[in-house]
Amino acid sequence: MVKILIALDYMDRHEVSAADRRLLVPMLRSSDDGAATEFWRRGGQGRVIERMVRKVGLEDTAPPPAEKPGFWGYTALSARDVVRMYRYLLDEAPEGQREFVLQQLRGSTPCGTDGFDQTFGIPRAVRRPWAVKQGWSGFGETPAEPCHVRPAAWRPDLGLGRPVLHTTGVVGDRIVVVLTLHPAGTSFRTAAARITSLTRQVARV
């Protein structure tokens, strides 16, 4: 989800070049961490979040701690603020930014660039149309069960401790956000099954 804020901040302050698009597209579609780190660096690291907090009106979002300035994955987010972020994207973001970001989220690839499966949660629980941004950490540098047909890239493990798995996005005309934290040692397969089941329940409400 932080990658959406990174993308919006960059597009708000720059004319997007063809080279930028070659980084933005896999960052949003395939959760490419290398691309996110590059835009994070260009944007002044934590200042990216500070700007977006003010612009979007986020209340529970904060940059990484001072001792971890380069770790955008340590950004604090709440489910409520993720909903606010999507509401801003749908209702307030400039049309060009909105359509570009949603186009990439609609084209979310089955596999992330690190080899992890991205089809948990919303993609498995509900039918299209949807536009999704997934998140995961704490399952190691490489998946125990590599996803097939993945983009050729790699990201380092962020080392956040307990495994987290998040599924967020726009489903039809609704915003769906499910953030989960799992016991240490939980396998990716188990966590994916849990969040997919939970998302299916949320989607019925």
C-alpha positions as CSV (number, residue, x, y, z in Angstrom):
1,M,0.0,0.0,0.0
2,V,2.9,2.3,0.7
3,K,3.8,2.0,-3.0
4,I,0.6,3.7,-4.0
5,L,1.6,6.7,-1.8
6,I,5.1,6.6,-3.3
7,A,3.7,6.6,-6.8
8,L,1.2,9.4,-6.2
9,D,3.8,11.6,-4.5
10,Y,6.2,11.2,-7.4
11,M,3.6,11.8,-10.1
12,D,2.4,14.9,-8.2
13,R,5.8,16.5,-8.3
14,H,7.2,15.3,-11.7
15,E,6.4,14.9,-15.3
16,V,6.5,11.1,-15.7
17,S,9.0,10.0,-18.3
18,A,9.1,6.7,-20.2
19,A,11.9,5.6,-17.9
20,D,9.7,6.4,-14.9
21,R,6.9,4.3,-16.3
22,R,9.2,1.4,-16.7
23,L,9.7,1.5,-12.9
24,L,6.2,2.6,-11.8
25,V,4.4,-0.2,-13.7
26,P,6.1,-3.1,-12.0
27,M,6.2,-1.3,-8.7
28,L,2.4,-1.2,-8.8
29,R,1.5,-4.3,-10.7
30,S,4.2,-6.7,-9.3
31,S,5.1,-5.0,-6.0
32,D,8.7,-4.4,-7.2
33,D,10.7,-3.3,-4.2
34,G,13.7,-2.1,-6.1
35,A,11.5,0.4,-8.0
36,A,9.9,1.5,-4.8
37,T,13.3,2.1,-3.2
38,E,14.4,4.2,-6.1
39,F,11.3,6.5,-5.9
40,W,11.6,6.6,-2.1
41,R,15.2,7.8,-2.5
42,R,14.3,10.4,-5.1
43,G,11.4,11.7,-2.9
44,G,13.6,12.3,0.2
45,Q,12.6,9.0,1.9
46,G,10.3,9.8,4.9
47,R,9.4,13.2,3.4
48,V,7.3,11.2,0.8
49,I,5.0,10.1,3.7
50,E,5.0,13.5,5.4
51,R,3.8,15.1,2.1
52,M,1.1,12.5,1.5
53,V,-0.2,12.6,5.1
54,R,-0.9,16.3,4.6
55,K,-2.3,15.9,1.1
56,V,-4.6,13.0,1.8
57,G,-5.5,13.8,5.4
58,L,-4.1,10.6,6.9
59,E,-4.3,10.4,10.7
60,D,-2.6,7.1,11.6
61,T,0.2,7.1,9.1
62,A,3.8,7.9,9.9
63,P,7.2,7.5,8.2
64,P,9.7,4.9,9.2
65,P,11.6,5.6,12.5
66,A,14.6,7.9,12.3
67,E,17.1,5.0,12.6
68,K,15.5,3.2,9.5
69,P,15.1,6.1,7.0
70,G,15.6,3.9,3.9
71,F,13.1,1.3,4.9
72,W,9.8,2.4,3.4
73,G,8.3,-0.9,4.5
74,Y,8.4,0.4,8.1
75,T,5.9,3.0,7.3
76,A,3.0,2.9,9.8
77,L,-0.5,2.5,8.3
78,S,-3.9,1.7,9.6
79,A,-6.8,0.1,7.7
80,R,-8.7,3.4,8.1
81,D,-5.9,5.4,6.5
82,V,-5.7,2.8,3.6
83,V,-9.4,3.4,3.0
84,R,-8.7,7.2,3.0
85,M,-5.9,6.7,0.5
86,Y,-8.2,4.8,-1.9
87,R,-10.9,7.4,-1.4
88,Y,-8.4,10.2,-2.3
89,L,-7.3,8.2,-5.4
90,L,-10.9,7.7,-6.6
91,D,-12.3,11.1,-5.7
92,E,-9.6,13.7,-5.5
93,A,-6.4,12.7,-7.3
94,P,-5.8,14.3,-10.8
95,E,-7.5,12.2,-13.5
96,G,-4.2,11.2,-15.1
97,Q,-2.8,9.9,-11.8
98,R,-6.0,8.1,-10.9
99,E,-6.3,6.3,-14.2
100,F,-2.7,5.4,-14.4
101,V,-2.6,3.9,-10.9
102,L,-5.9,2.1,-11.3
103,Q,-4.8,0.7,-14.6
104,Q,-1.8,-0.9,-12.9
105,L,-3.8,-2.2,-10.0
106,R,-6.3,-3.8,-12.4
107,G,-3.4,-5.5,-14.1
108,S,-1.9,-6.9,-10.9
109,T,0.3,-9.8,-11.9
110,P,-0.2,-13.3,-10.3
111,C,3.3,-13.2,-9.0
112,G,5.4,-10.5,-7.4
113,T,8.9,-9.8,-8.6
114,D,10.2,-11.6,-5.5
115,G,8.5,-14.8,-6.5
116,F,5.6,-14.6,-3.9
117,D,2.1,-15.3,-5.1
118,Q,-0.1,-12.2,-5.2
119,T,-3.5,-13.9,-5.7
120,F,-4.4,-14.2,-2.0
121,G,-7.3,-12.2,-0.6
122,I,-9.3,-10.2,-3.0
123,P,-8.2,-11.9,-6.2
124,R,-9.3,-15.3,-4.9
125,A,-12.2,-14.2,-2.8
126,V,-14.3,-12.1,-5.2
127,R,-14.9,-11.8,-8.9
128,R,-13.7,-9.0,-11.1
129,P,-13.8,-6.1,-11.6
130,W,-11.2,-5.3,-9.0
131,A,-8.0,-3.3,-8.7
132,V,-5.7,-4.5,-6.0
133,K,-2.5,-3.8,-4.2
134,Q,-1.2,-6.6,-2.0
135,G,1.4,-6.6,0.8
136,W,3.5,-9.2,2.6
137,S,6.5,-9.5,4.8
138,G,8.2,-11.8,7.2
139,F,8.1,-15.0,5.0
140,G,11.8,-14.9,4.1
141,E,13.7,-13.7,1.1
142,T,12.3,-16.4,-1.2
143,P,9.0,-18.3,-1.1
144,A,8.9,-21.9,0.0
145,E,6.5,-22.5,-3.0
146,P,7.7,-20.1,-5.8
147,C,5.0,-18.5,-7.9
148,H,5.0,-19.5,-11.5
149,V,5.5,-17.0,-14.5
150,R,6.9,-14.3,-12.2
151,P,8.8,-11.2,-13.4
152,A,12.6,-11.7,-13.2
153,A,13.6,-9.6,-10.2
154,W,14.3,-9.9,-6.5
155,R,13.8,-8.0,-3.3
156,P,15.4,-8.3,0.1
157,D,13.4,-9.4,3.1
158,L,12.5,-6.4,5.2
159,G,12.8,-8.3,8.4
160,L,9.7,-7.0,10.1
161,G,9.3,-9.9,12.6
162,R,5.9,-11.6,12.6
163,P,4.5,-12.4,9.2
164,V,2.1,-9.9,7.7
165,L,-0.2,-10.3,4.7
166,H,-2.5,-7.5,3.4
167,T,-5.0,-7.4,0.6
168,T,-6.5,-4.0,-0.4
169,G,-8.2,-2.5,-3.4
170,V,-11.3,-1.4,-5.2
171,V,-13.9,-4.1,-5.8
172,G,-16.7,-2.8,-8.1
173,D,-17.7,0.4,-6.4
174,R,-16.4,-0.6,-2.9
175,I,-13.1,-0.2,-1.2
176,V,-11.9,-3.4,0.6
177,V,-9.0,-3.4,3.0
178,V,-8.0,-6.4,5.1
179,L,-4.7,-6.2,7.0
180,T,-3.5,-9.3,8.9
181,L,-0.7,-10.2,11.3
182,H,0.1,-13.8,11.8
183,P,2.0,-15.8,14.5
184,A,5.7,-16.2,14.0
185,G,6.5,-19.2,11.9
186,T,3.2,-19.2,9.9
187,S,3.7,-20.4,6.4
188,F,2.8,-18.2,3.4
189,R,0.3,-20.9,2.3
190,T,-1.5,-20.9,5.7
191,A,-1.5,-17.1,5.9
192,A,-2.9,-16.8,2.4
193,A,-5.7,-19.2,3.1
194,R,-6.6,-17.3,6.2
195,I,-6.7,-13.9,4.6
196,T,-8.6,-15.2,1.6
197,S,-11.3,-16.7,3.9
198,L,-11.5,-13.5,5.9
199,T,-11.7,-11.4,2.8
200,R,-14.5,-13.6,1.5
201,Q,-16.5,-12.9,4.7
202,V,-15.8,-9.2,4.5
203,A,-16.9,-9.0,0.9
204,R,-20.3,-10.6,1.8
205,V,-21.1,-7.8,4.3
